[in-house]
Amino acid sequence: MNLALWITTGLLAFVCLVGSAKMFVPKEKLVGMGASAQWVEDFSPGALKAIGAVELLAAAALVLPAALGIAPVLVPWAATGLVLLFAGAATMRLRRGERATVAGDLLYLALSAFAAWGRFGPEPFTG
């Protein structure tokens, strides 16, 4: 179970790290990246930078506290925050009518919920 949770948090951290590119890529370039990035049109450049910063912090908070042994209790809280982030992403995609692209958000939502449940419940870090 511990290995599955590490793999899950590593995957989520990677996804968030890639997603944090919103902080550095101009909005116009993001819009041109294809059908799955059309949601960017609904947000200001500042909001995109904020979302990217949250994803960058989540990537760090999912791995570093446990790996370094400094406040590992932050890992399940970061996973809980990602549940909220991906729930918002899925809701936004459904409101925009992007039913084909909501599956990824729902998958990441489920993985985040698994990581939060696993680290709060059966496999917590004992510090």
Helices and strands as residue ranges (DSSP letters): H 2-19, G 20-23, H 27-31, G 35-42, H 45-68, H 74-96, H 102-120
